[in-house]
Amino acid sequence: MQEVWGYPAFRPLQLPIAESVLSQRDTVALLPTGGGKSLCFQVPGLVLGGTTVVISPLISLMSDQVAQLKQRGIAARSLAGDLSAADWMDLQRRPPQFAYVSPERAQSRNFLAILEHWDVRLLAIDEAHCVSQWGHDFRPQYRELFALREFLKDVPCIALTASATPEVLKDLVKLLGLRDPSIFQASFARPNLIWTVREVADVAQACISSIRPNDGRQIVYVRSRDGAVRWAEELNRNGIPAAAYHAGVAPEERARLQDSWSAGGIRTMVATTAFGMGIDQANVRQVIHVELPESPESLYQEIGRGGRDGEDAQALILLNAKTLVQFRRKMERTMPTYEQWLAQYHELASRSQIAVGDGVGVRINPQTPAEERILAIMVRKGLAELLEGTKTSAKIQLRSGGEELVDMAEANPKYSELLYALARRFPGIVTQSERVELIALASMGGWTLAQVRKLLNEAAVSNLLHFEAPGSATAYRWMHPRYPPPTSPILRSDWEVDRNRILHRARAVAAMLDPNASTCRFGQLLEYFGESPSDCGRCDVCESKNSPSDAAENLIIMLRESPGQRISVTRAFENLGIPRPSYIALLGRGATLGWWSIDADGWIQA
């Protein structure tokens, strides 16, 4: 820790976690965002020697950690992207000390074959909550890691996550095949975060007036790519230099933005959840949400980007009167009733021309938000596979067929195998363009994806074929035979359990972000994650217990000055002059906090 990383001491729990790994115990590390999870496997991995295999879900996160390890003189490699035969040979000859692998690549034949040549001493699975369908970022590929754990059964495994409910923690241990693991769980409390929810008439204006652009760094979180661009433009128009960061930004541009933000060239980043994973900026003084996170896990991780240096940081949620109502409706639509699911399932299958008993492997491009939601649910259930970001479906048409194709192939031997493969697989490809999955084409010829793209581009330049590069539209692959109407592949009982759990998450985050909440916001969050709730003393709810709002203070004064220190609800409403919904919420909150009581006859008593 001292010689390589330069740190004089471990953070809380890091040392016992490292000692557990070194004693060959399977280990679970549940540490909050900014708790130093990566060192929990990097330090013992270096001590153990050999190779540490690290499973990571994000290419950007892999790249960041590999770069940081290389800066410290540690041999690290990311196995993301297209690897040539020469790359695989080099990996076999020179095993890295740390190999970062995606869950998808971890299941490939090439990777499993190369493990035979490595001296693997540790398996680390980052973002391990992804294995559970109750985790906020479920990825079905994580469930296949059970086989990798069995393949490396003689080495210890450490699973790491920043956010897991007790249910997710049980899932994680079972589904990853951990054997009697030591479990280390830090508290979710963040005493240096000052969490405030404000209901405002104009969210944009409130955001602009709240940002302190010369105080450390700021993150403004939104939920969509368009939103990131739109909000960054709004801030820049109002004299606050800001940049937009989302998954659609090119990798090299994302790297430039991260470097500029870290160096202080850009102090305010408007971002989707794509910004944050692996970002270890110490002096983030403000995290502002102008759109609501969809789960308590997302909320916790995002506000947790603030104050990693231990100094005070502001977590500010800005919303208007309609925001929570719209949020609740959206969540209800996201997980429809069983009857709605059944109808939409069969509508989607019919539109995609999937017959009863058929459908495995069919590619589907959703046409509506409803179809997106249905397919997202199917992905969670293992009934469909998300192909977003693969961009491997291209349009190809051969220029010639028959004897002319043979002549053309003999005249251009470099492309002969490619041309013959296309002609055999797609008999009509000479007369019309065919939609071709490049991954499948690559496997037919034993090429990598990069090699087959290169061959197609060169063949197109040589006028041997027409090649229309893949588009970027979201696509899914149907993974099961269609059930006959009116049945579905999901039982009603299972559906209702799933729906209740997902809606519970939505209701929990809505309660935490209620501007009229009467329970400590961090207390609610701790309870959600299975800890005993306690007041933080610093959120706006805790502050209001000691310092009532202006409207509450006015009502308290009215009560003190009224005969018998009581007043009718009707008269109080008329005197305060605030909207009825705000007034009702104020009365309930004040009664809960003990500022007054309300009797059955409609009288408020001090």
SULTA-V884876 format. One record per backbone hydrogen bond with DSSP energy under -1.0 kcal/mol. CO is the residue of the C=O (numbers start at 0). NH is the residue of the N-H. Records with the same first field share a line. If there is no record, write none. Layout:
# SULTA-V884876
CO: NH  NH
This chain:
# SULTA-V884876
0: 6
10: 13
12: 16
13: 17
14: 18
15: 19
16: 20
17: 21
18: 22
19: 24
20: 23
25: 181
26: 158
27: 183
28: 160
29: 185
31: 34
36: 39
37: 40  41
38: 42
40: 44
41: 45
42: 46
43: 47
44: 48
50: 120  121
51: 98
52: 123
53: 100
54: 125
57: 61
58: 62
59: 63
60: 64
61: 65
62: 66
63: 67
64: 68
65: 69
66: 70
68: 73
69: 72
74: 96  97
76: 99
83: 87
84: 88
85: 89
86: 90
87: 91
88: 92
89: 93
96: 51
97: 76
98: 53
99: 78
100: 55
101: 105
103: 106
104: 107
107: 111
108: 112
109: 113
110: 114
113: 116
114: 117
117: 119
118: 50
121: 52
122: 157
123: 54
124: 159
126: 129
127: 130
128: 131
129: 138
131: 134
138: 141
139: 142
141: 144
142: 145
143: 146
144: 148
145: 149
146: 150
147: 151
149: 152
151: 154
155: 122
156: 26
157: 124
158: 28
159: 127
160: 30
164: 168
165: 169
166: 170
167: 171
168: 172
169: 173
170: 174
171: 175
172: 177
181: 27
183: 29
189: 192
191: 312
193: 314
194: 539
195: 316
197: 318
201: 205
202: 206
203: 207
204: 208
205: 209
206: 210
211: 214
216: 284  285
217: 268
218: 287
219: 270
220: 289
223: 227
224: 228
225: 229
226: 230
227: 231
228: 232
229: 233
230: 234
231: 235
232: 236
233: 237
234: 239
235: 238
242: 269
244: 271
245: 248
249: 253
250: 254
251: 255
252: 256
253: 257
254: 258
255: 259
256: 260
257: 261
258: 262
259: 264  265
266: 217
267: 242
268: 219
269: 244
270: 221
271: 274
275: 278
281: 308
282: 216
283: 306
284: 313
285: 218
286: 315
287: 220
288: 317
294: 298
295: 299
296: 300
297: 301
298: 302
299: 303
301: 304
302: 305
306: 309
312: 193
313: 286
314: 195
315: 288
316: 197
318: 199
319: 322
321: 325
322: 326
323: 327
324: 328
325: 329
326: 330
327: 331
328: 332
329: 333
330: 334
336: 340
337: 341
338: 342
339: 343
340: 344
341: 345
342: 346
343: 347
344: 348
345: 349
346: 350
347: 351
348: 353
349: 352
354: 357
357: 481
358: 361
361: 477
363: 475
367: 371
368: 372
369: 373
370: 374
371: 375
372: 376
373: 377
374: 378
375: 379
376: 380
377: 382  383
378: 381
382: 478
384: 476
386: 389
391: 437
393: 435
394: 467
395: 433
396: 465
400: 403
401: 405
402: 406
403: 407
404: 408
405: 409
406: 410
407: 411
411: 414
414: 418
415: 419
416: 420
417: 421
418: 422
419: 423
420: 424
421: 425
425: 428
427: 431
428: 397
433: 395
435: 393
436: 440
437: 441
438: 442
439: 443
440: 444
441: 446
447: 451
448: 452
449: 453
450: 454
451: 455
452: 456
453: 457
454: 458
455: 459
456: 460
457: 461
458: 463
459: 462
463: 398
465: 396
467: 394
474: 386
475: 363
476: 384
477: 360
481: 356
483: 486
490: 494
491: 495
492: 496
493: 497
494: 498
495: 499
496: 500
497: 501
498: 502
499: 503
500: 504
501: 505
502: 506
503: 507
504: 508
505: 509
506: 510
507: 511
508: 512
510: 513
513: 516
519: 523
520: 524
521: 525
522: 526
523: 527
524: 528
525: 530
526: 529
538: 542
539: 543
540: 544
542: 546
548: 552
549: 553
550: 554
551: 555
552: 556
553: 557
554: 558
555: 559
556: 560
561: 564
564: 605
566: 603
567: 571
568: 572
569: 573
570: 574
571: 575
572: 576
578: 582
579: 583
580: 584
581: 585
582: 586
583: 587
584: 588
585: 589
586: 590
587: 591
588: 592
589: 594
596: 604
598: 601
601: 568
602: 598
603: 566
604: 596
